[in-house]
């Protein structure tokens, strides 16, 4: 009699409990989020081969960090747990006596080769898991954390400290390592997808990336329309969409666009005429607009190289475009003309990008010096072999590199009475960096009058504070109201309220688009080498209503969001390959290099078979490979996860799914449960012959 898989059921149950337990603590909409996650669980259980597409499609919108204040985890982590729970439940309750049908049960000329390929993949993934655990342990040890500290973190206060920690804390190794954990767990589930659904799994992942690109394009238009104007290319405003990881700089949106924009052009190449082609062409134009408005020279190069490579490979591998006759040819020419006009409009004249291109040589010298400073952190043979540990670059760089210090920090703790408070500090020595960091909270702006701040705080010296309310999406301030607080002596009375009116521009909407701008309150310490203990802060609008949340920090930094606006060097190496080397050592660098090389080998096999999906993944990975020369993504869990998912999806091209006549009736029934009794529409009905790998 068939029995459920206990391992899959245990993993699925744990994932579901963790997912719903965290959703219940969501600061904004716990009930709505729990319901949405339950729907995702049900979808993953119903269509487990689509989970890659679901995650790729929702990634750009599955984070509300500026509003929740969550740092260690975000809504995307809950989404991963939800699909993992659903897929594991489907697998666990599957009516199997043993396992899914495999090529080992269908002896044929291709079975040994496929078994060998599986062993290579499993070996690489095992090595990846061991390397990840090793770098996590090295990073954990480097923080000086102990078993007693781990036990303390299991308390409510410990959980609050972890959830709202910072990049120099002992929790950063956990934060940057979770992407590898999610990828390995999901790949273990995805391998159980039946053979006839393997191609559907790769196809839905690519479709999900295209849907995600559409989300990003819509968010880019919405952001620029509110703040600088859709057609304004002269202001120094770089688009970030909803990639809140960029609150300390980095290239999250650059990396996501590098992985997805080549797919839009791939869709233009292969989409049939009609509404599908029109949709693909529109997505290519909007994706190009998003790329151009990041003003990232590395992204420009990455996308250009990727498109050229895809064109050459498509020609050499004879991956033909969809037929459409003369009308399609004219449509392609019109699209090329529109793209060129778009590029000339953004880059020509007196645009912001013109100045960036002019200073490319100076920026390259500065970046090389940054790379040398990062490599200088590896001082012993053990550092070179094992690295500094996952997530430990910011702590070491800020402490050891001259002029590499953090521009400020915000840490939550409890005082002697048990009340919450925030230790807000400025830069240790560099006064010019003090304006580049603040503790922020989002808010709706009042269109008339001025705001007033009421605050209780302590200092051990005459610390200068900057209080401000600005129109701000993430990195750039527009109209502001502000006040510098310059006490003549240290503030010792924590019970005393300080009432501070703000002055500056009134936020009356000059246009309908401007009226939709979001507001952000920011609290900044401008004095170097000193900190302020913030006990409570309230912001009163012109009508006297208090508009902030969690004003006494009793719930940690819930709703609060530490954010930088410049001085981003301490947080990134700005080179994917060097950051892997610095944090994970030669061991981690070698393992990830072998995984990338094998993924490339799998894609090459797919291209030999003239598989269009292989061309899509080749374009995505090549763009990311080029961008990795100037962007690092290991510190961006959402982006790192998606890159790993694309790498693992390439295994489809070496594990060619087959159904042969030797599949037993019991195996057919088992596979039918996963596929609802239907074969993929991409395959003809009837038995499929074995094929050599």
N, C-alpha and C positions, 0 to 999 in steps of 0.2 A: 504494500500500500504506500502511496506517495506521502512524503513527509515534508513539512516546510523546512527551509534552511534557517537554522537557529542563528547563525552568525549574521545573516542579512537582516533578520528580524530584530536582533539586538541592536545592530548599528542603526537601523531605521527608527527604532523606538527612541534611542538616545538622541538622534538628530531631531526627531519631532518634539521631544520634551525640551531640548535646548532651544529650538526655534520658537516654540510657542511661549516658553518661559521668558525669553528675552523680549519677544513681541509684547508680552503683558506689561513690561517695564518701559515701553516706548514713551518718550516724553510728549509726543504730539497726538497720535491716534492709535492707541493700543488695540481697540476693538476692530477698527477698519483694517489695520495691518494684519491682525490675527486671521481675519476672514480671508484676506487676499492670499496669505501664505497657505491657508488650508486649500484654497482653490489651486494653488501651484502644486501642492502635494497631490491632489487628485489628478491634475493634468499629468504630472510625472509618472504616477502609477498607471494611468490610462495609455499614455504615449511616451514610454521611457526613452525612445530613440530621438525624441525632440528636445531633450533637456539642454543640450548644447545650444540649440537655437534660442530657447527661452532665456537662458542666462545671457547670451550675447545681445539679444534684443533689449533686455531690461537693464543692462549694465549702466548705460549713460544716465538713467533716471533713478537708480536704486541707491541713492544716498541723500540724506538731508542733514549732513553734519553741521552746517552753520546754524540750523534751528534746533537740533537736538543736543549738540555739544559732544556727541559720541566720538571717541577717538580710537579705542582699541578695536571696536567692531562697528559695522554700519548695517544698513538695511540690505545691502548686497550679500553680506554674510548670512543673514537670515534667509534670504532667497536660496542660497546654495544649500543650506541645511534643509529647507523645505523640499527642494527637488531631490535631494539625497534621501530624505525620509520616504518620499513617495516611490521612488525607483526601488529602494531597498524593500519596501513593503510588497511591491509587485513581484520582485525576485524571491522574497522570502516565502510568499504564499503560492508560488508557482507549483503546479502539480508535476513535480519532477521526482523520479526515483534516484537519479544520479545528478547529471548536469545537462546543460544545454547541448544540443547536437554539435559535434565538433568534427573536424576533418579527421581526427584520429579514429572515429568510428566509421569512417567512410574511406577505406584504403584506396588509394589511387595514385597516379604518378605525381600529383601536386602535393599530397599530404605531408611527406617528409620535409619538403621545402617550407611549407607553411608552419610546420611545427618548429623548424629552425628559426624562422622569423619571429615567432612568438617567444621563443627562448631569448632571442636578442633583446626584444622589447622588454620582457620581464626582467632581464638582467640589468638593463639600463635604468628601469624604473626602481628596481631594488637599490641600485647604486645611488640614484637620486634621493631616495628616502633616507638612506644611511648618511649621505652627505648633508641633507637638511637637518637631521637630528644632531649630527656632529657640530654644524655651525650654530644650531640653537643652543647646544650645551656650552660651546665656547663663549657665545654671547652671554648666556646666563651666568657663567662663572665670572666673566669679565665685569659684570655689574656688581659683583660682591654679594649677590643675594644668597640667602641660606634657606635651609629647610624650615626653620622657625618663621622666616619671613613669608615663605609660601603658605604656611598654616595661617598666618595673620591675614593673608590676602583672601582667605576663605570667608572672612567676616564681612559684614555689610560695608564698613568703612574701607576695608581692603579692596572690596569690589569697586567702590566709588573711586578709589585712587587708581585702580587699574583702568577703569572705563574712561576716565578723564585724565590720563597721564600725558607725558610728553615724550619727545624723541630721544631724550637723554636718560630716560627712566629704564628700570629693569624690565618693563613690559614691551619695549620696542622690539626685542628679538621675537616675542610671540606674535606681535602685529605683522611683521614682515614675513614670518614663516608660515602664516596661515594660508597663503596662496598656494604653496606647494602641497600642504595637507589637503586642501579642497580639491586640487587637481588630481592627486593620486587617488583619493577616495572616489571621486566621480568617474575616473577612468576605470577603476575596478568594477563599478556598476555598468559603465558603458560597454565593457567587454562582454557582458552577459546578453547584450542585444543579439538576437538571432542573426545568422549570416545574411538572410535576405533583406534585413533592415540596415545593414552596415552602410550601404550607399545612401539611404535615406537620412541616416544620422549625419553624415558629412554634408549632405545637401542642406539640411535644416540648420546646421551650424552656420554655413555661409549665408543662408537666407536671414538668420538672426543677426548676423553682423551687418547686413544691408539695412535691416530694420533699425538697428542701433544707430547706424549712420544717419538715417532719416531723422531720428530723435535729435541727434547732435546738431544737424543742420537747422531744424526748427528752433532749438534752444539758442543757437548762434544768432539767428535772425531776430529772435525775441530780445536777446541781450543787447545787441548792437542797436536795434531800433529804439530801445529805451534810453540808452546812455550816450551814444555818439552819433547815431544815425546809420542806417544800412549802407548808404553810399558815401560816408565820410571816411576817407583813407589817409587824411593828413594828421589827425590826432594820434598821439602815442598810446593807443588803447589796444591791448592784445587780448583776444577772445579766450575765455576759459570755459564757457557753457556751464555744465553742472559738475565739473571735475573739481570738487572742493579740496582734493589732495594738494592742489596748487596754492593753498593758503600759506605754504612755505616754499613756493616756487616749484620747479620741476616741470616736466613735460608730459603730464597725463593726457591732455587733449592731443598733443602732438603724436604721442604713441598710438592712441586710439584711431586717429585719422590715418596714420601710416598703415595700420592694419586693415582699414575698411575702405578708404577711397579707391585703391586699386581694384577692389571688388566691384565698385560702381562702373568703372570702365570695362571690366570683364563682362558685366551684365549688358552693357551697351553692345559689346561685340557679339554676344550670343543670344540676346533676347530676340524673339520673333517680332515681326512688324506689328504695329497696332499699339494698344494702350500699354503693353509691357515695355516696348521699346521707348515710348514717350516717358514712362515713369523712370526707366533706367537713365535716360538722357537728362531728365530734370535732376535726378539724384547726383549725376556726375557734375552738373553745373553748380549745384548747391554745395556739394562736397568740395569742389575746387574753391568756391568762395570761402568756405570754412577754413581750408588750408591757407589761403592767401591772407586771411584776417588774423591768423596766429602770428604773422610776421616772423615765422621761424625759418631761418635759412636752412637749417638741417632738414626740416620737414620738406621744404621745397625740393631739395636735392634728393631726398629719399623717395618721394612720390615720382619725380621725374625718372630716376634710375629704374624704379619698379615698372613704370609704364613702358619704358624702352625695352626692358628685359622681357616683359610679357609679349610685346609685339614681335620680338625676334624669336622667342620660343614658340609662339603660336604659328609663325611662318615655317620654322624648321620642323616642328612636330606635326604640321598640317592639321592644326585645330581650326577648322573653317568657321567663319561667322555664319550666323543664320541668314538664310536666303531672303531676299526682298526686292530684287530687281533694281531698276534704275532709280525708283523712288527712294529706296533705302540709301543708295549711294549719295543722292542729293541731301538726304537728311543727315548723313554722317559728315558731309562737307559743311553743312550749316552748323552742326554741333562743334566741329573743330574751329570754325570762325568765331562762334560765340565764346568758346573757351579762351582763344587768343585775345579777343577783345576784352574779356574779363580780366585777364592777366595784365594787359597793357594798362587798363584803367586803374587797377590797384597799385601796380608797381611804377607806373610812369609819373612824370610831372614832379610835383612837390609832395609826394606821399611820404608817410612815415618810414616806409620800407627803403626809400632812396637813401635816407641817412644811415639806416642800419647796414645797408650794403657798402656804403662808403667807409664804415669803421670796421669792416670784417677783419682786416689784418690785425688791428689793435685788439679786437675781441679774441682772436685766435691766440695771440701771445698771452693774453690774460688767462685764457682757458688752459693752455699748456702749463702755465705756472700753477694753476689750480690742480691739475692732474699730478704734477710733481709733488705738490704738498700732500695730496692724498696718498700717493705711493710712499712718501717719506714716513708714514705712520707704521709701515711694516719694518720693524727694526730687528727682529730675531728670526732665526730659521723656522721656529714654530709659527710665527706670524705669517711667513710666506707660505707655509704648507697648509695651515688651517684657517688663516685669516684672523681678523679681529673679532669675528663672531657676527652672526646675523643681526642687523639693525644697530651695530655699534659704531658706525662711521660718524654720525653726528656728535656723539659724546666725545670721541677722540679728537675729531677735527676741531671742535670748538674749544677744547682744552689745550691742545698742543700746537696748533698752527697759528703763527702771529697774524693778527687781524682777521682770524677766522672765527671769532667768538660769536655766540648767539646775540642778536640785537635785543633780546629780552626773553623772559620766561614767566610762566604762570603756573603755580602748583597749588593744589588744594590740600588742606589739612584741617584738623580740628584743634581748637585752642584748649587751654587747661579746663575750661568749663564744659567742653563738649560741643561748643558751637562751631559751625563751619567758618572758615576764613580762607583767603587766597593770598599766597606770597607772590606779589607781582614785582618783578625786578627789571631793571634796564640793563644795558650792556656793561660788562665789567670795566672796560677802559675807553672804548670808542664812542665819544659823545655824538659824532655825526650819524651813528647808526641807531640812536635812541628813538628817532621818529619812525623807525621801520617795523615796530612791533607794538601790538596792543591786545588787550582782552576785550573781545567784541560781543555784541548781541544784536540780532536782527530785530527790527521793529517797523511798524507802519508810521509814516511821516505825517505830521499835522501840517496843513498848508499855510496856516497863518500863525504869527507870533513866534516867541522864543521859548526854548526849553530851559529847565532848571534842574540841577543835580543836587541831591542830598546824599552825603556820604559820611560813613564812620570808618576811620582808619588810624593806624599807628605807624610811626617811623622812628628810627634811631638817629636821624640827622635831618636837616632841612631838605627834604626830598621834593623835587619839582614834579608835579603831575600835569598831564594834559588830558582834559575831558572834552570829548567832541561827539557831535551827531552829524553824520554826513550821508549824502546820497552815495551808495556804494554797493556794487555787486559782490566783489571779492577783493581785488587788488588795487583799485583806483578810487580816489575820493573825487567828488564833484562839489556841489555846493555844501557848505558846512556851517555849523555853529560850534563854537569852541571856547575854551577858557584855560589859560595857564594858571595853575595854583602854585604859588611860590611862598611857602611859609618861612618865616624868619628863624624859626627854631624847630627842633624835633617835636613831633606830635605824639604825646604820651597818653592822652586821655581817650581810650577806646570807646567810651560811652558818648562822647561829644559828637553831635551832628554838625556838619559843615554844609551850609546852604550856599550854592554857587550858581549864579545865573550865567547862561551862555549867551554869547553875542555872535553876530554874523548874519548871513543871508537868510531870508525867509523862504520856506520851501513851497512857494506858490507855483503851481504848474504853468509853465510857459506854453506848453502844448500838451495834447492828450498823451503822447508817448512819454514825455518827461513826468507826467503825473503818475505813471506806473512805476517809477523808480523806487527801489527799496531803500530803507534807511538802516543805518548801522551805528549803534553807540559804541564808542571805544574809550578805553581807559589805559593810559600809557604812563610809564615811569621814565622821565627824561634824565634823571641824575645817574651818572655812572657809578658802579660799584656799590649801589644801595638798593634796598627793597622796601616796599610798603606792604603792611599787613592790612588787607581790605576786609573789613568785617561785614559791611552792608552798604549797598549803593542803590539809590532810587533815582529814576528819571521822571520828572513831572512835565507833562506837555503844557501848551499855553493855557489850557482849561484847568490845569491843576491836577489832572489824573495821572496816576503812576502807571507807566507803560512797560516796565521791565518785568521779567519772570525770574524766580529764584534769586531774589535780591539779597537774601542773607546767606546764600551758598550752603543751605542746609542739605541740599541734594547734590552735593559736589559741584561740578561745573556744568550741570544740566542747563541747556539753552545758551551757555557761554562758549565762545569759540576763539582761542588764541590764534592770531593771524599776523603774518608778516607782509610787508609791502615791498621790500627790497632786501639786500644783504642775504641772498639765498644760499650762498656757498656752503655754510656748515651742514646743510641737510642733504647735499647731493654731490656725487662725483662728476656728474654730467658726462658720463661715459659708461655704458652698460657693462662692457667687458672689464674695465678697470674696477668698477664697483664690485663686481663679482669676485675679482681677484683680491681686493682689499678686505671684504667682509667674509668671504668663504674660502679664500686661499687657493693655492694651485689645485688642491683636491677637488673643491667645488667647481672651479673653472674647468677642469678636465672633464668632470662628469657632465656638466651642462653642455660643454663643447661636443662631447660624444653624442649626447642626445640630439643636439641640433644637426650634427653631421648625419646621423641616422635618419632624422626627419627629412633632410634634404635628399638622402638616398631613396626614401620612400616616395617623395614627390617626383623624383626623376623616373622612377618605375611607372608612376601614374602617367607621366608625360609620354613615356614610350608607348603606353597603351592608348595615347591620344584622349585621355580623360580630361574633359573641360574643368572638372572640379580641381584637378591637380594644378592646372594653370592658375586658378583663383588663389589657391593656398600658396603657390610659388610667388605670386605677386605680393601677397600680404607679408610673407616671411622675408622676402628680399627687401621690401621697404623698411621693415622693422630692423633688419640687419644693418642697413645703411644708417638709419636714424640712431641706432645704438652707439655710433661713434661719438655722438654729441649729447645723448640723452640716456639717463639711467632710469630703470623702471622697477628694480627689485624692491624699492621702498614704497611702491605704489601697489598695494595688494590687488585691487580690482584689475589694474592693467596687467600686472604680472600673471594673474590667473588666466586672463584671456589669451595672453601670449602662450602660456603653457597648454591651454586647451587647443589652440591652433596647432601647436607642435604635436600633440597627442592625436589629433584628428588625422594627421598624415599617415598614421599606422593603417588606416583603411586601404591605402594603395598597395600595401604589401601583404595584407590579410584579405585576399580577394574572396568575397563571400560566394559560396557555392551550395547548391542543393544537388545531390546525385541520387541515383536510383537505389543506392544501398542504404539510405536513411530508413530506419525501421518505422513501423506505424506508430509506435509509442513516441519516438522522437518527433515525428511529424505533428502529433497532437501537442507535444510540449511546445514546439515552435509556434503552432497556431495560437496558443494562448498569448504569446508576446505580440504576434502580428495580427491578432483578430481574424486568423484564418485566411488572410490575403497576402499574396506576394506583392513586392514592390511594383508599382506601375512602370518603373523603368526597365523591368525584366519581362521577357515573354513568358506566357503560361507554359506549364509542363516542366519536366526535369531539365536541369541545366547541366551541361557536361563539365567534367573536371577540366581545369586549365592549369598549365604549368605556371609557376611563379618565377 
